[in-house]
Amino acid sequence: MDAFNEIKNVIIEILDVEEDQILPETYLIRDLGAESIDLLELAVSLNTVFKKEIIDDDIFLRKLRPYTEDAEEVGLEKSAYLAEKYPFLEHARIRDVLGELGGGPVLKVKDLVSYINYERREI
């Protein structure tokens, strides 16, 4: 099962958007207009589709800003701290996220894919 296509199908259904609007680089909130209730529905649907417990705070990067503030407060390097908190995000993506923080919500479709793939990995 291809996580991107499954997630794309869920997003299409919940947000009522066209398939061509959803790419890995698409922002869920900035580009697709997702709201809190949409994210809740996404989590429930992804939970069902992938048969995995979806942790909203993690998959939707909800604590991203507080984590960066925490790191700064105690003198830790932000990207290393975020890598610890969000192990499913690649280091390059964490650097991108940190660079985008001033521009609004940073959650992209590829972040959902990374989360699902990380949760599905064989341990």
Number of C-alpha atoms within 10 A of each C-alpha: 6 8 19 19 14 15 22 22 15 18 25 17 14 15 17 10 15 13 13 8 12 22 14 14 12 17 19 24 17 15 12 17 11 16 13 9 9 16 19 13 16 22 20 14 18 21 15 12 13 17 10 12 13 20 12 15 10 17 19 23 19 13 14 20 13 10 16 18 14 14 17 13 9 8 9 13 11 18 19 14 17 22 16 11 15 17 14 20 21 13 15 9 15 18 16 13 20 16 11 12 13 9 9 9 17 21 19 21 19 20 24 25 22 18 20 22 16 13 15 13 7 6 4
